[in-house]
Amino acid sequence: MVYIKVSCKWSDKSFSMSFRALHRALNYDENFPENSYEAKKCTRALGFDDVKFGACTNHCVLYWKEMKV
């Protein structure tokens, strides 16, 4: 789900709405995250952190390490 969120550029609000719908569909399963914050906590616990890159306006250069802005 997090991959789909990033790939489709979903907002946190739309992502939380989809999680709430799935949470209800799964009969309020305690193990299923209820919103985007809970899902991010799960991915961080697995070792997946958010990494943000700087980019030029045309997205032709990512600024990383020594080029970091």
mmCIF file of the N, C-alpha and C atoms, coordinates in Angstrom:
data_MODEL
# 
_entry.id   MODEL 
# 
loop_
_atom_site.group_PDB 
_atom_site.id 
_atom_site.type_symbol 
_atom_site.label_atom_id 
_atom_site.label_alt_id 
_atom_site.label_comp_id 
_atom_site.label_asym_id 
_atom_site.label_entity_id 
_atom_site.label_seq_id 
_atom_site.pdbx_PDB_ins_code 
_atom_site.Cartn_x 
_atom_site.Cartn_y 
_atom_site.Cartn_z 
_atom_site.occupancy 
_atom_site.B_iso_or_equiv 
_atom_site.pdbx_formal_charge 
_atom_site.auth_seq_id 
_atom_site.auth_comp_id 
_atom_site.auth_asym_id 
_atom_site.auth_atom_id 
_atom_site.pdbx_PDB_model_num 
ATOM 1   N N  . MET A 1 1  ? 0.820   -1.196 0.000   1.00 0.00 ? 1  MET A N  1 
ATOM 2   C CA . MET A 1 1  ? 0.000   0.000  0.000   1.00 0.00 ? 1  MET A CA 1 
ATOM 3   C C  . MET A 1 1  ? 0.862   1.258  0.000   1.00 0.00 ? 1  MET A C  1 
ATOM 4   N N  . VAL A 1 2  ? 1.962   1.240  0.747   1.00 0.00 ? 2  VAL A N  1 
ATOM 5   C CA . VAL A 1 2  ? 2.823   2.423  0.788   1.00 0.00 ? 2  VAL A CA 1 
ATOM 6   C C  . VAL A 1 2  ? 3.446   2.652  -0.590  1.00 0.00 ? 2  VAL A C  1 
ATOM 7   N N  . TYR A 1 3  ? 3.822   1.581  -1.265  1.00 0.00 ? 3  TYR A N  1 
ATOM 8   C CA . TYR A 1 3  ? 4.370   1.702  -2.615  1.00 0.00 ? 3  TYR A CA 1 
ATOM 9   C C  . TYR A 1 3  ? 3.347   2.349  -3.557  1.00 0.00 ? 3  TYR A C  1 
ATOM 10  N N  . ILE A 1 4  ? 2.097   1.940  -3.477  1.00 0.00 ? 4  ILE A N  1 
ATOM 11  C CA . ILE A 1 4  ? 1.043   2.523  -4.312  1.00 0.00 ? 4  ILE A CA 1 
ATOM 12  C C  . ILE A 1 4  ? 0.852   3.993  -3.976  1.00 0.00 ? 4  ILE A C  1 
ATOM 13  N N  . LYS A 1 5  ? 0.902   4.324  -2.683  1.00 0.00 ? 5  LYS A N  1 
ATOM 14  C CA . LYS A 1 5  ? 0.755   5.722  -2.263  1.00 0.00 ? 5  LYS A CA 1 
ATOM 15  C C  . LYS A 1 5  ? 1.816   6.594  -2.914  1.00 0.00 ? 5  LYS A C  1 
ATOM 16  N N  . VAL A 1 6  ? 3.061   6.149  -2.849  1.00 0.00 ? 6  VAL A N  1 
ATOM 17  C CA . VAL A 1 6  ? 4.167   6.934  -3.401  1.00 0.00 ? 6  VAL A CA 1 
ATOM 18  C C  . VAL A 1 6  ? 4.098   6.980  -4.921  1.00 0.00 ? 6  VAL A C  1 
ATOM 19  N N  . SER A 1 7  ? 3.837   5.843  -5.541  1.00 0.00 ? 7  SER A N  1 
ATOM 20  C CA . SER A 1 7  ? 3.789   5.781  -7.010  1.00 0.00 ? 7  SER A CA 1 
ATOM 21  C C  . SER A 1 7  ? 2.676   6.639  -7.592  1.00 0.00 ? 7  SER A C  1 
ATOM 22  N N  . CYS A 1 8  ? 1.542   6.673  -6.932  1.00 0.00 ? 8  CYS A N  1 
ATOM 23  C CA . CYS A 1 8  ? 0.381   7.409  -7.440  1.00 0.00 ? 8  CYS A CA 1 
ATOM 24  C C  . CYS A 1 8  ? 0.244   8.805  -6.838  1.00 0.00 ? 8  CYS A C  1 
ATOM 25  N N  . LYS A 1 9  ? 1.215   9.179  -6.004  1.00 0.00 ? 9  LYS A N  1 
ATOM 26  C CA . LYS A 1 9  ? 1.238   10.513 -5.384  1.00 0.00 ? 9  LYS A CA 1 
ATOM 27  C C  . LYS A 1 9  ? -0.036  10.806 -4.598  1.00 0.00 ? 9  LYS A C  1 
ATOM 28  N N  . TRP A 1 10 ? -0.473  9.808  -3.809  1.00 0.00 ? 10 TRP A N  1 
ATOM 29  C CA . TRP A 1 10 ? -1.642  9.995  -2.950  1.00 0.00 ? 10 TRP A CA 1 
ATOM 30  C C  . TRP A 1 10 ? -1.276  10.929 -1.799  1.00 0.00 ? 10 TRP A C  1 
ATOM 31  N N  . SER A 1 11 ? -2.214  11.716 -1.367  1.00 0.00 ? 11 SER A N  1 
ATOM 32  C CA . SER A 1 11 ? -2.014  12.537 -0.178  1.00 0.00 ? 11 SER A CA 1 
ATOM 33  C C  . SER A 1 11 ? -2.171  11.644 1.050   1.00 0.00 ? 11 SER A C  1 
ATOM 34  N N  . ASP A 1 12 ? -1.691  12.125 2.197   1.00 0.00 ? 12 ASP A N  1 
ATOM 35  C CA . ASP A 1 12 ? -1.876  11.369 3.443   1.00 0.00 ? 12 ASP A CA 1 
ATOM 36  C C  . ASP A 1 12 ? -3.353  11.201 3.760   1.00 0.00 ? 12 ASP A C  1 
ATOM 37  N N  . LYS A 1 13 ? -4.147  12.214 3.417   1.00 0.00 ? 13 LYS A N  1 
ATOM 38  C CA . LYS A 1 13 ? -5.586  12.141 3.683   1.00 0.00 ? 13 LYS A CA 1 
ATOM 39  C C  . LYS A 1 13 ? -6.232  11.009 2.877   1.00 0.00 ? 13 LYS A C  1 
ATOM 40  N N  . SER A 1 14 ? -5.940  10.933 1.565   1.00 0.00 ? 14 SER A N  1 
ATOM 41  C CA . SER A 1 14 ? -6.538  9.875  0.746   1.00 0.00 ? 14 SER A CA 1 
ATOM 42  C C  . SER A 1 14 ? -6.016  8.502  1.154   1.00 0.00 ? 14 SER A C  1 
ATOM 43  N N  . PHE A 1 15 ? -4.757  8.444  1.561   1.00 0.00 ? 15 PHE A N  1 
ATOM 44  C CA . PHE A 1 15 ? -4.171  7.187  2.003   1.00 0.00 ? 15 PHE A CA 1 
ATOM 45  C C  . PHE A 1 15 ? -4.854  6.712  3.288   1.00 0.00 ? 15 PHE A C  1 
ATOM 46  N N  . SER A 1 16 ? -5.089  7.634  4.225   1.00 0.00 ? 16 SER A N  1 
ATOM 47  C CA . SER A 1 16 ? -5.778  7.279  5.463   1.00 0.00 ? 16 SER A CA 1 
ATOM 48  C C  . SER A 1 16 ? -7.206  6.839  5.189   1.00 0.00 ? 16 SER A C  1 
ATOM 49  N N  . MET A 1 17 ? -7.862  7.510  4.245   1.00 0.00 ? 17 MET A N  1 
ATOM 50  C CA . MET A 1 17 ? -9.237  7.127  3.895   1.00 0.00 ? 17 MET A CA 1 
ATOM 51  C C  . MET A 1 17 ? -9.282  5.704  3.351   1.00 0.00 ? 17 MET A C  1 
ATOM 52  N N  . SER A 1 18 ? -8.317  5.347  2.495   1.00 0.00 ? 18 SER A N  1 
ATOM 53  C CA . SER A 1 18 ? -8.302  3.984  1.947   1.00 0.00 ? 18 SER A CA 1 
ATOM 54  C C  . SER A 1 18 ? -8.014  2.968  3.050   1.00 0.00 ? 18 SER A C  1 
ATOM 55  N N  . PHE A 1 19 ? -7.135  3.317  3.990   1.00 0.00 ? 19 PHE A N  1 
ATOM 56  C CA . PHE A 1 19 ? -6.849  2.407  5.096   1.00 0.00 ? 19 PHE A CA 1 
ATOM 57  C C  . PHE A 1 19 ? -8.060  2.219  5.991   1.00 0.00 ? 19 PHE A C  1 
ATOM 58  N N  . ARG A 1 20 ? -8.804  3.298  6.244   1.00 0.00 ? 20 ARG A N  1 
ATOM 59  C CA . ARG A 1 20 ? -10.011 3.157  7.071   1.00 0.00 ? 20 ARG A CA 1 
ATOM 60  C C  . ARG A 1 20 ? -11.030 2.243  6.390   1.00 0.00 ? 20 ARG A C  1 
ATOM 61  N N  . ALA A 1 21 ? -11.173 2.375  5.071   1.00 0.00 ? 21 ALA A N  1 
ATOM 62  C CA . ALA A 1 21 ? -12.113 1.519  4.332   1.00 0.00 ? 21 ALA A CA 1 
ATOM 63  C C  . ALA A 1 21 ? -11.675 0.052  4.409   1.00 0.00 ? 21 ALA A C  1 
ATOM 64  N N  . LEU A 1 22 ? -10.381 -0.191 4.216   1.00 0.00 ? 22 LEU A N  1 
ATOM 65  C CA . LEU A 1 22 ? -9.882  -1.568 4.302   1.00 0.00 ? 22 LEU A CA 1 
ATOM 66  C C  . LEU A 1 22 ? -9.987  -2.100 5.727   1.00 0.00 ? 22 LEU A C  1 
ATOM 67  N N  . HIS A 1 23 ? -9.747  -1.241 6.691   1.00 0.00 ? 23 HIS A N  1 
ATOM 68  C CA . HIS A 1 23 ? -9.852  -1.638 8.097   1.00 0.00 ? 23 HIS A CA 1 
ATOM 69  C C  . HIS A 1 23 ? -11.280 -2.114 8.410   1.00 0.00 ? 23 HIS A C  1 
ATOM 70  N N  . ARG A 1 24 ? -12.274 -1.368 7.903   1.00 0.00 ? 24 ARG A N  1 
ATOM 71  C CA . ARG A 1 24 ? -13.678 -1.778 8.104   1.00 0.00 ? 24 ARG A CA 1 
ATOM 72  C C  . ARG A 1 24 ? -13.972 -3.067 7.343   1.00 0.00 ? 24 ARG A C  1 
ATOM 73  N N  . ALA A 1 25 ? -13.430 -3.182 6.118   1.00 0.00 ? 25 ALA A N  1 
ATOM 74  C CA . ALA A 1 25 ? -13.678 -4.377 5.304   1.00 0.00 ? 25 ALA A CA 1 
ATOM 75  C C  . ALA A 1 25 ? -13.093 -5.632 5.963   1.00 0.00 ? 25 ALA A C  1 
ATOM 76  N N  . LEU A 1 26 ? -12.030 -5.461 6.706   1.00 0.00 ? 26 LEU A N  1 
ATOM 77  C CA . LEU A 1 26 ? -11.397 -6.596 7.381   1.00 0.00 ? 26 LEU A CA 1 
ATOM 78  C C  . LEU A 1 26 ? -11.927 -6.774 8.803   1.00 0.00 ? 26 LEU A C  1 
ATOM 79  N N  . ASN A 1 27 ? -13.130 -6.269 9.038   1.00 0.00 ? 27 ASN A N  1 
ATOM 80  C CA . ASN A 1 27 ? -13.790 -6.417 10.341  1.00 0.00 ? 27 ASN A CA 1 
ATOM 81  C C  . ASN A 1 27 ? -12.940 -5.890 11.492  1.00 0.00 ? 27 ASN A C  1 
ATOM 82  N N  . TYR A 1 28 ? -12.305 -4.730 11.263  1.00 0.00 ? 28 TYR A N  1 
ATOM 83  C CA . TYR A 1 28 ? -11.542 -4.035 12.292  1.00 0.00 ? 28 TYR A CA 1 
ATOM 84  C C  . TYR A 1 28 ? -10.447 -4.915 12.885  1.00 0.00 ? 28 TYR A C  1 
ATOM 85  N N  . ASP A 1 29 ? -9.715  -5.588 11.995  1.00 0.00 ? 29 ASP A N  1 
ATOM 86  C CA . ASP A 1 29 ? -8.590  -6.429 12.413  1.00 0.00 ? 29 ASP A CA 1 
ATOM 87  C C  . ASP A 1 29 ? -7.566  -5.575 13.159  1.00 0.00 ? 29 ASP A C  1 
ATOM 88  N N  . GLU A 1 30 ? -7.180  -5.981 14.352  1.00 0.00 ? 30 GLU A N  1 
ATOM 89  C CA . GLU A 1 30 ? -6.257  -5.210 15.189  1.00 0.00 ? 30 GLU A CA 1 
ATOM 90  C C  . GLU A 1 30 ? -4.871  -5.084 14.581  1.00 0.00 ? 30 GLU A C  1 
ATOM 91  N N  . ASN A 1 31 ? -4.474  -6.018 13.722  1.00 0.00 ? 31 ASN A N  1 
ATOM 92  C CA . ASN A 1 31 ? -3.139  -6.019 13.143  1.00 0.00 ? 31 ASN A CA 1 
ATOM 93  C C  . ASN A 1 31 ? -3.026  -5.135 11.897  1.00 0.00 ? 31 ASN A C  1 
ATOM 94  N N  . PHE A 1 32 ? -4.156  -4.712 11.339  1.00 0.00 ? 32 PHE A N  1 
ATOM 95  C CA . PHE A 1 32 ? -4.140  -3.894 10.135  1.00 0.00 ? 32 PHE A CA 1 
ATOM 96  C C  . PHE A 1 32 ? -4.100  -2.424 10.522  1.00 0.00 ? 32 PHE A C  1 
ATOM 97  N N  . PRO A 1 33 ? -3.165  -1.648 9.935   1.00 0.00 ? 33 PRO A N  1 
ATOM 98  C CA . PRO A 1 33 ? -3.087  -0.219 10.288  1.00 0.00 ? 33 PRO A CA 1 
ATOM 99  C C  . PRO A 1 33 ? -4.380  0.513  9.952   1.00 0.00 ? 33 PRO A C  1 
ATOM 100 N N  . GLU A 1 34 ? -4.730  1.450  10.803  1.00 0.00 ? 34 GLU A N  1 
ATOM 101 C CA . GLU A 1 34 ? -5.995  2.163  10.652  1.00 0.00 ? 34 GLU A CA 1 
ATOM 102 C C  . GLU A 1 34 ? -5.864  3.445  9.838   1.00 0.00 ? 34 GLU A C  1 
ATOM 103 N N  . ASN A 1 35 ? -4.647  3.983  9.739   1.00 0.00 ? 35 ASN A N  1 
ATOM 104 C CA . ASN A 1 35 ? -4.438  5.221  8.988   1.00 0.00 ? 35 ASN A CA 1 
ATOM 105 C C  . ASN A 1 35 ? -3.000  5.298  8.494   1.00 0.00 ? 35 ASN A C  1 
ATOM 106 N N  . SER A 1 36 ? -2.661  6.378  7.818   1.00 0.00 ? 36 SER A N  1 
ATOM 107 C CA . SER A 1 36 ? -1.334  6.503  7.228   1.00 0.00 ? 36 SER A CA 1 
ATOM 108 C C  . SER A 1 36 ? -0.239  6.579  8.291   1.00 0.00 ? 36 SER A C  1 
ATOM 109 N N  . TYR A 1 37 ? -0.513  7.212  9.414   1.00 0.00 ? 37 TYR A N  1 
ATOM 110 C CA . TYR A 1 37 ? 0.472   7.301  10.493  1.00 0.00 ? 37 TYR A CA 1 
ATOM 111 C C  . TYR A 1 37 ? 0.827   5.905  11.013  1.00 0.00 ? 37 TYR A C  1 
ATOM 112 N N  . GLU A 1 38 ? -0.182  5.076  11.239  1.00 0.00 ? 38 GLU A N  1 
ATOM 113 C CA . GLU A 1 38 ? 0.049   3.707  11.717  1.00 0.00 ? 38 GLU A CA 1 
ATOM 114 C C  . GLU A 1 38 ? 0.815   2.882  10.675  1.00 0.00 ? 38 GLU A C  1 
ATOM 115 N N  . ALA A 1 39 ? 0.505   3.072  9.391   1.00 0.00 ? 39 ALA A N  1 
ATOM 116 C CA . ALA A 1 39 ? 1.207   2.348  8.332   1.00 0.00 ? 39 ALA A CA 1 
ATOM 117 C C  . ALA A 1 39 ? 2.674   2.752  8.281   1.00 0.00 ? 39 ALA A C  1 
ATOM 118 N N  . LYS A 1 40 ? 2.948   4.054  8.448   1.00 0.00 ? 40 LYS A N  1 
ATOM 119 C CA . LYS A 1 40 ? 4.339   4.521  8.450   1.00 0.00 ? 40 LYS A CA 1 
ATOM 120 C C  . LYS A 1 40 ? 5.099   3.953  9.642   1.00 0.00 ? 40 LYS A C  1 
ATOM 121 N N  . LYS A 1 41 ? 4.451   3.831  10.789  1.00 0.00 ? 41 LYS A N  1 
ATOM 122 C CA . LYS A 1 41 ? 5.101   3.233  11.950  1.00 0.00 ? 41 LYS A CA 1 
ATOM 123 C C  . LYS A 1 41 ? 5.492   1.788  11.650  1.00 0.00 ? 41 LYS A C  1 
ATOM 124 N N  . CYS A 1 42 ? 4.624   1.062  10.949  1.00 0.00 ? 42 CYS A N  1 
ATOM 125 C CA . CYS A 1 42 ? 4.917   -0.338 10.594  1.00 0.00 ? 42 CYS A CA 1 
ATOM 126 C C  . CYS A 1 42 ? 6.118   -0.422 9.659   1.00 0.00 ? 42 CYS A C  1 
ATOM 127 N N  . THR A 1 43 ? 6.175   0.450  8.654   1.00 0.00 ? 43 THR A N  1 
ATOM 128 C CA . THR A 1 43 ? 7.283   0.395  7.699   1.00 0.00 ? 43 THR A CA 1 
ATOM 129 C C  . THR A 1 43 ? 8.593   0.815  8.359   1.00 0.00 ? 43 THR A C  1 
ATOM 130 N N  . ARG A 1 44 ? 8.547   1.770  9.277   1.00 0.00 ? 44 ARG A N  1 
ATOM 131 C CA . ARG A 1 44 ? 9.766   2.164  10.003  1.00 0.00 ? 44 ARG A CA 1 
ATOM 132 C C  . ARG A 1 44 ? 10.266  1.013  10.876  1.00 0.00 ? 44 ARG A C  1 
ATOM 133 N N  . ALA A 1 45 ? 9.350   0.275  11.475  1.00 0.00 ? 45 ALA A N  1 
ATOM 134 C CA . ALA A 1 45 ? 9.731   -0.861 12.313  1.00 0.00 ? 45 ALA A CA 1 
ATOM 135 C C  . ALA A 1 45 ? 10.423  -1.940 11.489  1.00 0.00 ? 45 ALA A C  1 
ATOM 136 N N  . LEU A 1 46 ? 10.101  -2.004 10.201  1.00 0.00 ? 46 LEU A N  1 
ATOM 137 C CA . LEU A 1 46 ? 10.748  -2.969 9.303   1.00 0.00 ? 46 LEU A CA 1 
ATOM 138 C C  . LEU A 1 46 ? 12.069  -2.447 8.751   1.00 0.00 ? 46 LEU A C  1 
ATOM 139 N N  . GLY A 1 47 ? 12.405  -1.197 9.058   1.00 0.00 ? 47 GLY A N  1 
ATOM 140 C CA . GLY A 1 47 ? 13.666  -0.630 8.594   1.00 0.00 ? 47 GLY A CA 1 
ATOM 141 C C  . GLY A 1 47 ? 13.547  0.241  7.354   1.00 0.00 ? 47 GLY A C  1 
ATOM 142 N N  . PHE A 1 48 ? 12.340  0.546  6.916   1.00 0.00 ? 48 PHE A N  1 
ATOM 143 C CA . PHE A 1 48 ? 12.134  1.406  5.753   1.00 0.00 ? 48 PHE A CA 1 
ATOM 144 C C  . PHE A 1 48 ? 11.849  2.823  6.231   1.00 0.00 ? 48 PHE A C  1 
ATOM 145 N N  . ASP A 1 49 ? 12.788  3.728  5.981   1.00 0.00 ? 49 ASP A N  1 
ATOM 146 C CA . ASP A 1 49 ? 12.610  5.116  6.380   1.00 0.00 ? 49 ASP A CA 1 
ATOM 147 C C  . ASP A 1 49 ? 12.344  5.980  5.151   1.00 0.00 ? 49 ASP A C  1 
ATOM 148 N N  . ASP A 1 50 ? 11.729  7.139  5.386   1.00 0.00 ? 50 ASP A N  1 
ATOM 149 C CA . ASP A 1 50 ? 11.521  8.102  4.310   1.00 0.00 ? 50 ASP A CA 1 
ATOM 150 C C  . ASP A 1 50 ? 12.843  8.780  4.004   1.00 0.00 ? 50 ASP A C  1 
ATOM 151 N N  . VAL A 1 51 ? 13.163  8.874  2.731   1.00 0.00 ? 51 VAL A N  1 
ATOM 152 C CA . VAL A 1 51 ? 14.345  9.596  2.297   1.00 0.00 ? 51 VAL A CA 1 
ATOM 153 C C  . VAL A 1 51 ? 13.882  10.629 1.293   1.00 0.00 ? 51 VAL A C  1 
ATOM 154 N N  . LYS A 1 52 ? 14.193  11.892 1.566   1.00 0.00 ? 52 LYS A N  1 
ATOM 155 C CA . LYS A 1 52 ? 13.797  12.954 0.661   1.00 0.00 ? 52 LYS A CA 1 
ATOM 156 C C  . LYS A 1 52 ? 15.032  13.474 -0.056  1.00 0.00 ? 52 LYS A C  1 
ATOM 157 N N  . PHE A 1 53 ? 14.886  13.680 -1.353  1.00 0.00 ? 53 PHE A N  1 
ATOM 158 C CA . PHE A 1 53 ? 15.962  14.188 -2.173  1.00 0.00 ? 53 PHE A CA 1 
ATOM 159 C C  . PHE A 1 53 ? 15.594  15.567 -2.680  1.00 0.00 ? 53 PHE A C  1 
ATOM 160 N N  . GLY A 1 54 ? 16.593  16.408 -2.840  1.00 0.00 ? 54 GLY A N  1 
ATOM 161 C CA . GLY A 1 54 ? 16.375  17.668 -3.527  1.00 0.00 ? 54 GLY A CA 1 
ATOM 162 C C  . GLY A 1 54 ? 16.488  17.409 -5.022  1.00 0.00 ? 54 GLY A C  1 
ATOM 163 N N  . ALA A 1 55 ? 15.745  18.141 -5.827  1.00 0.00 ? 55 ALA A N  1 
ATOM 164 C CA . ALA A 1 55 ? 15.811  17.955 -7.277  1.00 0.00 ? 55 ALA A CA 1 
ATOM 165 C C  . ALA A 1 55 ? 15.666  19.301 -7.964  1.00 0.00 ? 55 ALA A C  1 
ATOM 166 N N  . CYS A 1 56 ? 16.242  19.399 -9.152  1.00 0.00 ? 56 CYS A N  1 
ATOM 167 C CA . CYS A 1 56 ? 16.074  20.634 -9.911  1.00 0.00 ? 56 CYS A CA 1 
ATOM 168 C C  . CYS A 1 56 ? 14.624  20.707 -10.402 1.00 0.00 ? 56 CYS A C  1 
ATOM 169 N N  . THR A 1 57 ? 14.243  21.857 -10.934 1.00 0.00 ? 57 THR A N  1 
ATOM 170 C CA . THR A 1 57 ? 12.843  22.051 -11.337 1.00 0.00 ? 57 THR A CA 1 
ATOM 171 C C  . THR A 1 57 ? 12.414  21.120 -12.458 1.00 0.00 ? 57 THR A C  1 
ATOM 172 N N  . ASN A 1 58 ? 13.356  20.678 -13.293 1.00 0.00 ? 58 ASN A N  1 
ATOM 173 C CA . ASN A 1 58 ? 13.029  19.746 -14.388 1.00 0.00 ? 58 ASN A CA 1 
ATOM 174 C C  . ASN A 1 58 ? 13.203  18.286 -13.979 1.00 0.00 ? 58 ASN A C  1 
ATOM 175 N N  . HIS A 1 59 ? 13.568  18.062 -12.732 1.00 0.00 ? 59 HIS A N  1 
ATOM 176 C CA . HIS A 1 59 ? 13.797  16.708 -12.188 1.00 0.00 ? 59 HIS A CA 1 
ATOM 177 C C  . HIS A 1 59 ? 14.892  15.959 -12.931 1.00 0.00 ? 59 HIS A C  1 
ATOM 178 N N  . CYS A 1 60 ? 15.882  16.696 -13.460 1.00 0.00 ? 60 CYS A N  1 
ATOM 179 C CA . CYS A 1 60 ? 16.964  16.028 -14.183 1.00 0.00 ? 60 CYS A CA 1 
ATOM 180 C C  . CYS A 1 60 ? 18.154  15.731 -13.270 1.00 0.00 ? 60 CYS A C  1 
ATOM 181 N N  . VAL A 1 61 ? 18.219  16.363 -12.095 1.00 0.00 ? 61 VAL A N  1 
ATOM 182 C CA . VAL A 1 61 ? 19.322  16.141 -11.167 1.00 0.00 ? 61 VAL A CA 1 
ATOM 183 C C  . VAL A 1 61 ? 18.755  15.944 -9.765  1.00 0.00 ? 61 VAL A C  1 
ATOM 184 N N  . LEU A 1 62 ? 19.220  14.887 -9.102  1.00 0.00 ? 62 LEU A N  1 
ATOM 185 C CA . LEU A 1 62 ? 18.903  14.687 -7.692  1.00 0.00 ? 62 LEU A CA 1 
ATOM 186 C C  . LEU A 1 62 ? 20.115  15.132 -6.894  1.00 0.00 ? 62 LEU A C  1 
ATOM 187 N N  . TYR A 1 63 ? 19.898  15.935 -5.884  1.00 0.00 ? 63 TYR A N  1 
ATOM 188 C CA . TYR A 1 63 ? 20.993  16.426 -5.057  1.00 0.00 ? 63 TYR A CA 1 
ATOM 189 C C  . TYR A 1 63 ? 21.175  15.494 -3.880  1.00 0.00 ? 63 TYR A C  1 
ATOM 190 N N  . TRP A 1 64 ? 22.337  14.843 -3.827  1.00 0.00 ? 64 TRP A N  1 
ATOM 191 C CA . TRP A 1 64 ? 22.607  13.830 -2.831  1.00 0.00 ? 64 TRP A CA 1 
ATOM 192 C C  . TRP A 1 64 ? 24.067  13.948 -2.392  1.00 0.00 ? 64 TRP A C  1 
ATOM 193 N N  . LYS A 1 65 ? 24.375  13.619 -1.170  1.00 0.00 ? 65 LYS A N  1 
ATOM 194 C CA . LYS A 1 65 ? 25.696  13.634 -0.569  1.00 0.00 ? 65 LYS A CA 1 
ATOM 195 C C  . LYS A 1 65 ? 26.356  14.999 -0.744  1.00 0.00 ? 65 LYS A C  1 
ATOM 196 N N  . GLU A 1 66 ? 27.474  15.081 -1.514  1.00 0.00 ? 66 GLU A N  1 
ATOM 197 C CA . GLU A 1 66 ? 28.204  16.345 -1.592  1.00 0.00 ? 66 GLU A CA 1 
ATOM 198 C C  . GLU A 1 66 ? 27.443  17.427 -2.356  1.00 0.00 ? 66 GLU A C  1 
ATOM 199 N N  . MET A 1 67 ? 26.452  17.063 -3.152  1.00 0.00 ? 67 MET A N  1 
ATOM 200 C CA . MET A 1 67 ? 25.652  18.042 -3.904  1.00 0.00 ? 67 MET A CA 1 
ATOM 201 C C  . MET A 1 67 ? 24.391  18.460 -3.146  1.00 0.00 ? 67 MET A C  1 
ATOM 202 N N  . LYS A 1 68 ? 24.223  17.919 -1.955  1.00 0.00 ? 68 LYS A N  1 
ATOM 203 C CA . LYS A 1 68 ? 23.019  18.178 -1.172  1.00 0.00 ? 68 LYS A CA 1 
ATOM 204 C C  . LYS A 1 68 ? 22.834  19.676 -0.934  1.00 0.00 ? 68 LYS A C  1 
ATOM 205 N N  . VAL A 1 69 ? 21.623  20.143 -1.110  1.00 0.00 ? 69 VAL A N  1 
ATOM 206 C CA . VAL A 1 69 ? 21.316  21.568 -0.942  1.00 0.00 ? 69 VAL A CA 1 
ATOM 207 C C  . VAL A 1 69 ? 20.962  21.853 0.485   1.00 0.00 ? 69 VAL A C  1 
# 
